[in-house]
Amino acid sequence: MDEVATQDTVAAAELRQLIERIERLEEEKATLQEDIKEVMAEAKGRGYDTKAIRTIIRLRKKDPNERQEEEAIVELYKNALGMV
């Protein structure tokens, strides 16, 4: 087998491995998304506001300084619009 054919075979095998890994991760992601959906349904069934829960989760992911800055801007806008 010549060198180019060997490189093509190696590249194809490597590409296949990468794609298979991504496919496995996509399957895991789908499973996790389904688990999250079930937990949210449980929270809703217990009377919690799932929109508020999603907001809290989004806020907890942020850096505290970034979160404080965002909250300050929202308060400023609410004040400007007479919403407070």
BELKA-V731486 format. One record per run of one state. SS is the DSSP state (hx for helix, st for strand, lp for the rest). FROM is the first residue (numbers start at 1). TO is the last residue. If there is no record, write none. Layout:
# BELKA-V731486
SS;FROM;TO
SS;FROM;TO
This chain:
# BELKA-V731486
lp;1;2
hx;3;45
lp;46;49
hx;50;61
lp;62;63
hx;64;80
lp;81;84
